[in-house]
């Protein structure tokens, strides 16, 4: 229970099915881990969030615990986040948190406690057909979170419940209001929890203790265009904050950590039809032997685009039918067959 309205309503709906529940919040970090404070309260995992979760659990008559996963979170999520930026990549720490904490350590804790399921407030659906489990998009396309859940395996799906998968956000808030939850109108979290003001570079510096080295902006032919403030400040597709007066819009089209250069180009230079992903998880539990016609997205907010997935020995190569913009190492390639999530992996 994050303290938000979604996990609170998920708890209520589960209780209403007559299932015995234990409420829990994961303690993931301390404010001093980042030296940054939230600017508008639209994050998660704060002390206030834990108290909101405790309030709902008490109202529902559920035992409530706070589990300390700060060390694991710092190593597996925050550490990877910082390392990716130093390699010129743009990570998605929410996916890592799901894989390693919510559907990793929390499942282990549930087993120790004798619980059969982990229930969360994600907007997604799980269906079982025969002996196989399927991960599907939420019915509300505007809230669908299946993109960040592609790491779920058959074993994890068998012990996970998503009660909000068939609801809209408005319906979830209405349920919370009717049941007197104090977080019924709480704003949705928008930022990465440990980067509450959006200043990624400062957090990377805090985590690593390293100060970014300035280097050259170059064009695709290697011509020096100016000086950058350290590669951790940039991501593929970025336009703002470059400080380059080129007379026309230019974008970050590449990052080279080996030579400490940021490559600048035109919007057309960001277009590509090919994407390769490593550590690919096929939710069925096995990779297909033949290419798969499907659709894919390379960012959370992107609308998936049609193409063909080619399984490889260590991942997937995806060929889009038409070029897509700003495919970025560190983000995730997630592939779909309609509303069915086939799997996903990390873009390289």
PLY file of the C-alpha trace (Angstrom):
ply
format ascii 1.0
element vertex 348
property float x
property float y
property float z
element edge 347
property int vertex1
property int vertex2
end_header
0.00 0.00 0.00
1.72 3.13 -1.26
-0.65 5.50 0.52
-2.33 6.44 -2.73
-5.94 5.94 -3.68
-5.29 3.04 -6.08
-3.69 0.61 -3.65
-6.23 1.62 -1.01
-9.15 0.74 -3.28
-7.39 -2.47 -4.30
-7.26 -3.44 -0.62
-10.95 -2.65 -0.16
-12.04 -4.66 -3.21
-9.97 -7.62 -2.07
-11.46 -7.48 1.44
-14.96 -7.31 -0.05
-14.31 -10.69 -1.68
-13.99 -12.18 1.79
-10.22 -12.58 1.55
-8.08 -12.11 4.65
-5.59 -9.32 3.98
-2.45 -7.83 5.48
-1.62 -4.24 4.51
2.00 -3.35 3.97
4.14 -0.44 2.85
7.70 -0.75 1.62
10.20 1.63 3.21
12.56 2.29 0.33
14.69 5.33 1.10
15.30 8.27 3.40
15.07 11.93 2.37
18.78 12.33 3.05
19.52 9.74 0.38
18.85 12.44 -2.21
19.01 15.76 -0.32
15.92 16.71 -2.29
12.42 17.39 -1.05
9.16 16.99 -3.01
7.97 20.20 -4.60
4.25 19.41 -4.83
3.60 16.20 -2.90
3.13 14.19 -6.08
5.54 11.39 -5.26
5.13 8.20 -3.28
6.88 6.36 -0.42
7.09 9.33 1.98
6.28 9.22 5.70
2.90 10.86 5.02
2.17 8.19 2.42
2.83 5.45 4.96
0.44 7.13 7.40
-2.24 7.36 4.70
-1.81 3.64 4.04
-1.97 2.86 7.75
-5.19 4.90 8.05
-6.88 2.93 5.27
-5.70 -0.42 6.68
-7.08 0.53 10.08
-10.41 1.52 8.51
-10.56 -1.85 6.76
-9.63 -3.77 9.90
-6.40 -5.07 8.39
-3.08 -5.66 10.16
-0.50 -3.22 8.77
3.27 -3.46 8.52
6.10 -1.37 7.13
8.84 -3.50 5.56
12.33 -2.03 5.34
13.87 -2.55 1.90
16.13 0.50 1.88
19.35 -1.44 1.26
17.89 -3.48 -1.58
16.30 -0.40 -3.13
19.49 1.61 -2.97
21.53 -1.18 -4.54
19.15 -2.61 -7.15
17.18 0.50 -8.14
18.98 3.71 -7.19
22.41 2.26 -7.92
21.38 1.02 -11.34
19.65 4.34 -12.06
22.88 6.26 -11.43
25.06 3.77 -13.32
22.80 3.95 -16.37
23.02 7.74 -16.55
26.80 7.54 -16.27
26.76 5.14 -19.24
24.71 7.60 -21.30
21.48 5.62 -20.88
18.05 6.68 -19.62
16.71 4.11 -17.13
13.17 3.42 -15.93
13.60 2.77 -12.18
9.89 2.05 -11.68
10.30 -1.10 -13.77
13.31 -2.16 -11.71
11.36 -1.51 -8.51
8.55 -3.72 -9.77
10.90 -6.50 -10.82
13.14 -6.56 -7.75
10.97 -5.19 -4.94
7.18 -5.29 -5.47
7.17 -8.57 -7.36
10.45 -9.86 -5.95
11.14 -9.21 -2.28
7.48 -8.60 -1.47
6.48 -11.95 -2.97
9.17 -13.59 -0.83
7.81 -11.84 2.27
4.25 -12.89 1.38
5.36 -16.51 1.21
7.01 -16.26 4.63
3.81 -14.79 6.06
1.73 -17.57 4.53
-0.05 -15.26 2.08
-1.19 -16.62 -1.28
-1.21 -13.38 -3.30
0.35 -9.96 -3.59
-2.36 -7.42 -4.45
-1.44 -4.02 -5.90
-3.23 -1.00 -7.32
-1.76 -1.32 -10.82
-4.11 -0.79 -13.73
-3.68 -4.07 -15.59
-5.44 -7.44 -15.82
-4.48 -11.06 -15.29
-6.39 -13.87 -16.98
-5.93 -17.61 -16.69
-6.70 -19.91 -19.60
-6.10 -23.57 -18.88
-2.80 -23.71 -17.04
-1.40 -20.48 -18.53
-1.60 -16.95 -17.13
-1.87 -13.89 -19.35
-1.04 -10.27 -18.60
-3.42 -7.85 -20.33
-3.85 -4.11 -20.58
-6.28 -2.33 -18.28
-9.67 -1.57 -19.77
-8.96 2.14 -19.21
-6.33 2.95 -21.86
-5.54 6.26 -20.19
-4.39 4.51 -16.99
-2.97 1.27 -18.37
0.28 0.31 -16.58
1.06 -2.96 -18.33
4.25 -1.43 -19.78
5.96 -1.45 -16.37
4.81 -5.00 -15.56
6.41 -6.94 -18.41
8.85 -8.61 -15.99
6.11 -10.76 -14.45
6.57 -14.51 -14.90
4.01 -17.31 -14.89
4.87 -18.03 -11.25
4.43 -14.37 -10.23
1.18 -13.97 -12.20
-0.22 -17.03 -10.43
0.23 -15.22 -7.10
-0.68 -11.63 -8.06
-4.01 -9.78 -8.19
-4.84 -6.45 -9.91
-8.35 -5.51 -8.73
-8.37 -2.18 -10.60
-7.81 -3.61 -14.07
-11.43 -3.17 -15.11
-11.98 0.24 -13.46
-11.35 3.81 -14.51
-9.48 6.18 -12.23
-12.69 8.16 -11.67
-14.44 4.99 -10.54
-11.60 4.17 -8.15
-11.78 7.66 -6.59
-15.54 7.39 -6.24
-15.18 4.10 -4.35
-12.61 5.72 -2.06
-14.87 8.70 -1.39
-17.87 6.50 -0.61
-15.77 4.58 1.92
-14.38 7.68 3.61
-10.73 7.19 2.67
-8.77 10.31 3.51
-6.66 9.89 0.36
-9.66 9.72 -2.00
-8.65 12.93 -3.78
-4.91 12.64 -3.30
-3.00 13.61 -6.47
-1.41 10.82 -8.49
2.34 10.42 -8.06
4.09 11.88 -11.09
7.79 11.81 -10.35
10.32 9.10 -9.62
10.00 8.71 -5.85
13.66 9.45 -5.09
13.82 12.32 -7.64
10.90 14.40 -6.34
11.85 17.63 -8.09
12.91 16.10 -11.40
16.60 16.97 -11.00
18.03 13.63 -12.12
21.62 14.84 -12.45
21.80 16.05 -8.83
20.51 12.71 -7.59
23.04 10.82 -9.71
25.81 12.96 -8.21
24.49 12.30 -4.71
24.33 8.54 -5.25
27.74 8.16 -6.90
29.72 11.00 -5.34
30.98 11.77 -8.85
30.81 15.21 -10.44
30.01 15.19 -14.19
32.84 16.19 -16.49
32.01 18.80 -19.15
32.69 17.73 -22.73
31.93 18.52 -26.35
28.67 18.76 -28.21
29.41 17.41 -31.69
27.43 16.87 -34.88
27.19 13.47 -36.53
30.40 14.21 -38.48
32.31 14.97 -35.28
32.40 18.75 -35.66
32.49 20.47 -32.27
29.41 22.66 -31.71
29.89 23.69 -28.08
30.38 22.39 -24.55
28.02 20.24 -22.51
27.77 20.05 -18.71
28.25 16.29 -18.32
26.48 13.41 -20.05
24.24 12.65 -17.07
22.31 15.83 -17.92
21.10 14.57 -21.30
18.83 11.99 -22.89
18.05 10.95 -26.45
15.49 13.28 -28.05
16.17 16.16 -25.65
15.77 19.65 -27.10
15.58 22.00 -24.12
18.51 23.02 -21.96
21.22 22.47 -24.56
22.39 26.08 -24.68
23.20 25.87 -28.38
22.27 28.72 -30.74
21.97 26.87 -34.04
19.24 28.99 -35.62
16.90 25.99 -35.83
15.72 23.23 -33.47
18.35 20.60 -32.66
18.17 17.50 -30.50
20.33 15.04 -28.60
20.74 12.14 -31.03
23.47 10.18 -29.30
25.59 10.01 -26.14
29.15 8.66 -26.17
30.43 8.08 -22.62
33.77 6.71 -23.86
34.72 10.05 -25.42
32.45 12.19 -23.21
30.58 13.61 -26.19
26.92 14.39 -26.81
25.87 14.10 -30.46
23.52 16.77 -31.79
21.32 16.42 -34.87
18.01 17.09 -36.55
14.66 15.52 -35.72
15.03 13.16 -38.70
18.20 11.80 -37.12
16.09 10.50 -34.23
13.97 8.26 -36.44
14.71 4.53 -36.54
12.96 1.30 -37.51
15.11 -1.11 -35.49
15.28 -1.73 -31.76
17.20 -4.39 -29.82
16.38 -5.44 -26.25
18.32 -7.61 -23.80
17.15 -9.66 -20.78
13.84 -10.16 -22.55
11.06 -11.76 -20.51
8.49 -13.72 -22.51
5.51 -13.82 -20.18
4.47 -17.21 -21.54
7.73 -18.58 -20.15
9.21 -19.53 -23.50
10.41 -17.64 -26.58
8.66 -18.36 -29.89
10.69 -20.20 -32.51
9.54 -17.95 -35.36
9.25 -14.16 -35.84
6.08 -12.68 -34.34
3.89 -10.03 -35.93
2.80 -7.73 -33.12
3.10 -4.14 -31.92
5.59 -2.49 -29.58
6.33 0.62 -27.59
9.69 1.93 -26.44
8.44 4.45 -23.86
5.66 4.36 -21.29
3.58 7.16 -22.85
4.11 6.06 -26.43
1.32 4.45 -28.45
2.48 1.03 -29.58
3.40 0.70 -33.26
3.16 -2.37 -35.52
6.14 -4.44 -36.54
7.84 -7.82 -36.21
9.69 -9.28 -33.22
12.67 -11.53 -33.99
13.73 -13.63 -30.99
17.50 -13.91 -30.54
19.69 -15.98 -28.22
19.80 -13.24 -25.59
16.86 -10.96 -26.38
14.70 -9.59 -29.16
15.29 -7.52 -32.27
12.22 -5.56 -33.27
11.60 -4.14 -36.74
8.95 -1.42 -36.85
6.90 -1.08 -40.02
7.55 2.67 -39.96
10.32 4.65 -38.23
9.68 5.66 -34.63
11.28 8.54 -32.74
14.01 8.57 -30.09
14.57 4.90 -29.28
16.64 5.23 -26.11
19.06 2.78 -24.47
17.99 2.02 -20.90
14.29 2.33 -21.63
12.19 -0.79 -22.30
10.82 -2.43 -25.41
7.44 -3.99 -24.60
5.53 -5.96 -27.21
1.78 -6.56 -27.47
-0.74 -8.65 -29.36
-3.80 -6.43 -29.06
-4.39 -6.00 -25.35
-2.16 -8.98 -24.48
1.37 -8.26 -23.22
3.78 -10.72 -24.80
6.89 -9.56 -22.96
9.59 -6.95 -22.71
13.25 -6.20 -22.20
15.77 -3.41 -21.79
16.79 -1.46 -24.90
20.49 -1.51 -25.79
0 1
1 2
2 3
3 4
4 5
5 6
6 7
7 8
8 9
9 10
10 11
11 12
12 13
13 14
14 15
15 16
16 17
17 18
18 19
19 20
20 21
21 22
22 23
23 24
24 25
25 26
26 27
27 28
28 29
29 30
30 31
31 32
32 33
33 34
34 35
35 36
36 37
37 38
38 39
39 40
40 41
41 42
42 43
43 44
44 45
45 46
46 47
47 48
48 49
49 50
50 51
51 52
52 53
53 54
54 55
55 56
56 57
57 58
58 59
59 60
60 61
61 62
62 63
63 64
64 65
65 66
66 67
67 68
68 69
69 70
70 71
71 72
72 73
73 74
74 75
75 76
76 77
77 78
78 79
79 80
80 81
81 82
82 83
83 84
84 85
85 86
86 87
87 88
88 89
89 90
90 91
91 92
92 93
93 94
94 95
95 96
96 97
97 98
98 99
99 100
100 101
101 102
102 103
103 104
104 105
105 106
106 107
107 108
108 109
109 110
110 111
111 112
112 113
113 114
114 115
115 116
116 117
117 118
118 119
119 120
120 121
121 122
122 123
123 124
124 125
125 126
126 127
127 128
128 129
129 130
130 131
131 132
132 133
133 134
134 135
135 136
136 137
137 138
138 139
139 140
140 141
141 142
142 143
143 144
144 145
145 146
146 147
147 148
148 149
149 150
150 151
151 152
152 153
153 154
154 155
155 156
156 157
157 158
158 159
159 160
160 161
161 162
162 163
163 164
164 165
165 166
166 167
167 168
168 169
169 170
170 171
171 172
172 173
173 174
174 175
175 176
176 177
177 178
178 179
179 180
180 181
181 182
182 183
183 184
184 185
185 186
186 187
187 188
188 189
189 190
190 191
191 192
192 193
193 194
194 195
195 196
196 197
197 198
198 199
199 200
200 201
201 202
202 203
203 204
204 205
205 206
206 207
207 208
208 209
209 210
210 211
211 212
212 213
213 214
214 215
215 216
216 217
217 218
218 219
219 220
220 221
221 222
222 223
223 224
224 225
225 226
226 227
227 228
228 229
229 230
230 231
231 232
232 233
233 234
234 235
235 236
236 237
237 238
238 239
239 240
240 241
241 242
242 243
243 244
244 245
245 246
246 247
247 248
248 249
249 250
250 251
251 252
252 253
253 254
254 255
255 256
256 257
257 258
258 259
259 260
260 261
261 262
262 263
263 264
264 265
265 266
266 267
267 268
268 269
269 270
270 271
271 272
272 273
273 274
274 275
275 276
276 277
277 278
278 279
279 280
280 281
281 282
282 283
283 284
284 285
285 286
286 287
287 288
288 289
289 290
290 291
291 292
292 293
293 294
294 295
295 296
296 297
297 298
298 299
299 300
300 301
301 302
302 303
303 304
304 305
305 306
306 307
307 308
308 309
309 310
310 311
311 312
312 313
313 314
314 315
315 316
316 317
317 318
318 319
319 320
320 321
321 322
322 323
323 324
324 325
325 326
326 327
327 328
328 329
329 330
330 331
331 332
332 333
333 334
334 335
335 336
336 337
337 338
338 339
339 340
340 341
341 342
342 343
343 344
344 345
345 346
346 347
